[in-house]
Amino acid sequence: MLLHLLPNNLFDRGKTSFIRSICKLVCMQKVALLFISVFISIIPYSQNTPSTFPLIPFPKEIKFSKETFSLTAKTKIILFDTSLRQEVGFLNNHLKSNYNIQLAISTVLPKSGHFILFKHTTSKPESEESYNLKMNPTSIQITAANNTGIFYAIETLIQLMPTEKKDIKKTFGSEVQIPCADISDSPQYQWRSMHLDCSRHFFSKEEVKKYIDYLAMYKFNVFHWHLTDDQGWRIEIKKYPLLTAIGSKRKETLIGRPKENKYDGITYNGFYTKNDIKEVVDYAAKRHITVLPEIEMPGHSTAALSAYPQYSCTGGPFETATNWGIKKEVYCAGNDSTFLFIQNVLTEVMDLFPGKYIHIGGDECPKDRWKTCRKCQQRMLAEKLAGENELQSYFIKRIEKFVNARGKQIIGWDEILEGGLAPNAAVMSWRGTEGGATAAKQHHYVVMTPGKPCYFDHYQSKEIDKEPIAIGGYNPLDSVYTYNPSPKGLNEEEAKFILGAQGCVWTEYIPDFSKVEYMSMPRMAALSEAIWTPADKRNYSDFINRLKLHAKTLDKLNINYARHFLNRE
């Protein structure tokens, strides 16, 4: 194989010259082999390694190693700060349920043996959610400025652990081999949320918790809980018991497309008690997720008005909606008692949810009733409002003033821009990105969630005859992965008001939690990387390779995920 390296006149020389040439050639060969050996050893860890580890979202900075850390029951957790016991408990629970390992906690650094060290850093972090994970064969060191960063480091560490039994050695108990790496990580965007509509179809408290677990796995930090709409009121309000006694129920539900006009004839109901809400909020908080409740107003209020029709423009009677679409019945903006009702509701809601924001909807509010309502028209005259859009703005601003007075802020869909945006309101831009860009230019905070590609109730394959029925649209995995929440045309200062992005799961055509999983997974994983990982570190082909490995985790969790990506080269 090295004949091409021999000099042409080699055999014309004397014996001594021949031997010298051979020796020289051997040296050349050793150098060449050494170079090749070093080059080969580098390649898998600089180019191929990202595809061989199922890390989603992919870290900002990572340096791989050939070494591994062997985690056993003898491994100790070193904890100098007792405030981290909850996060350490989360790791120990995972080890117990998956590997039957429970690690002892110590406050003394051992002179020998394997250990995992948790520590708060005193240096100023790049982000409040930053973390560092340094690993070698004898120790894992996790540092962050606060508990959130520590938790994200734990989620990354868990993703590095094997999921298949063949990868877990059985010696004196379980021995979990974890590949070593040095990771320095922080998110690209500070708001990373997923939404779930529990009004059109209701999901149990345990199913909601499971959904929150998925968010935690991908480092989302906000769960947007859609609790009221035309088709059902899902949150207990003590002052107004009819909201759940009547508003949580509908006499039947549409089957298939609206044009088919078929109904199942079965009463549908369900709501969350205050204790349920508290339990879910606490569960999410332990995973460093804030729960954002949505209480719809002034439209999408048929369920509430079926229970309390006196707060409408016409007085009813009404029934909780049994089909989908925009309904004409809305809260009366000219009736002061309507605002008192909503304020009382929001008071109880704000007591349950400790987060900064309350979502007040504000979308798809028809103005038909307001145009013919004597009280609404009188309100417009008294407040010198130019039209019904400004009446909606008046409505939102009045609610905002009440919410602000109690130390919280409102966020609403981009229709709240119409007629003038409330002074401190944040905007969720769903009708494309224009509304979000407009709000950012006005220096209002924005969460981008455009229907394309962030609505996960849309189809994810063009072969819709092979897919379960969906509301329509087409949002494939790659379009979610390549989404950039920061619209073009914003200057540097305006761009700072783009907080992040959200994926939405509306459930008109999602009747059970198994289909929630199918429609959201793995698009949820793709969105997590789009808003966590810097653009220059993202690669769709690499993501697919990691996602195929990550599928083992989804299988282990018995998640009903869409499998289209498994057939992609």
C-alpha positions, 0 to 999 in steps of 0.5 A: 500500500506504500509502494507509491511512496518509494523513490523510482531509483531505489533499486538502482542504489547500493545496499546501504542506500537501500536500507537507509531509504527503507528506514526513512520510509518506515519513519515516514509511515509511523509519522503518517500513522500517528497523524491519521490516528490522532485525526481519527480520534478527533473526528467523532468528538468534533463532528459526529458526537452531537448526533450520537447523544440525544440532547434536546435542546442542544446545549450552547457550548459542549466539549465531549470526552471519550471517558465515562462516569459510572454511577452506582449506589455508592455514588454520593451527592455532595450538597453544601446548600440545603435550598437545592434539596428539591432539585436533588430529590428530583434526580434521586426520584428519577434514579430510583424509578429507572435504575433502582438507585438511591444516592446518599446525600453528604455535606462533606467532599470525599477523598475518594470515590465517585460523587456528584457535586451541586453548587451555586456559583457566585459569578454573574451568569449569562442568564438566570437559567444558565448552568455548567456541567463538568464531568470526568470519570470520578465526579460530576460538578453541577453549578449555576447561579440559582436553582433553575439552572441546577434543574436544567443541568439535571435534565441534561444529565438525565438525557445522557443516561442510558434508556435501554437495559442492555446499556446498564451493567448489572454488577453489585446492583445497577451501574449506569454508564454516563458519557462525560462532557463539559457543558456551558449552557443558557437559553436563547429566549427567556420565554419558552412556553407550551399551551394546552386547551382544556376547554374544548376537551377536558384533560385530567389533573394527572394528564396535565401533570404528564404534559408538564413533565414533557415541558420540563424535559425540554426546558420550557418554563411556561405552561399556558393553561387555556381554562375557559371558552365557549365550549366549557368553563373548567376552573372552580370559582367559589363566588360563582358556583354556576360557572362549573355547575352549568358552564362546565357542561355541554349537552353533546359534542360535534363529531367530525367536520361542522358541515357534517352536522353530526353530534354524539348526543353525550353530555360532556363535562369536567372542571378543576377544583381549587385544590386541583389547580393548587396541586398542578401549580405546585407540581409545575413550580417544582419543575421550574415552570410557571403556569399561565391561566387564560380566562377568555374575555370579552368574547369566547364567553358562551359557557360563562354566559350560559351560567350567568346570562345577565352579563351579556347584552341580550340576557339570554338564555344561552347554552354552552356551545356544542360545536366549534367556531366564533360565537356572537354572545360576548360580555356586555361592555356597557354594564358595570356589573359585568366588570364586577363579575370579571373582577371577582373571578380574576381575584380568585384566579390570581390567588391561585396562580403566583406568576406575573401574568394573567392571560385575558384572551381578547381574541375573536370578539364579534361586535354584533351584540355591542352594535345593537346594545343600548348600554354598550352604545351609551358607554361609547358616547360617555367615554368618547370612543370612536367605534366598537374596536375602541370599546374593546380596548376600553374593556381590556384597559379597564381589566388591566387597571384592576389586574395591575392594582393587584401586582400582576400584568395582563397578556392577550392575543394580538387582537388587543392591539385593535383600538389601542393597546393597554398601557402595560399589556403584553401580546401573544402574536398568533395571526402571523408576526405583524401584531407582535412586531407592532407591539414590540415597536411600541415597546410592549413585550411579545410572545410569538406564537403564529399559527404557522408554524406554532399551532400543533393542532395542524397536520404534520404530514401532507398525507392527511388521509393517513393522519387523524382528523385535524383542524387543518393547516400544515406545520411539519417538523422542519418548519417548527425547527427552523422557526425564528421568533424575532421578526425582521425589521426591528431595531436592536432596542425593539428586538429586546421586547420579543420574549420568546415563543410558544407552541399551541395545542387547541383541542377541537379535534383532540378528544383524548390525551393520547392525541395530545401527545401525537399532535405535540410530540415531537414538534414540542422537541423541535420548538424547544431547540428553536428557542433555546439553542443559538442559531449557529449551533442548530442543524436539522439533520443533526437534530433528526439523528438525535431525535431518533436516539431520543425516541427510545426515551419517548418509547420508555415513557409510552408517549404516543408520538408522531413517527414520521421522522423515523423514516428520514435519512 
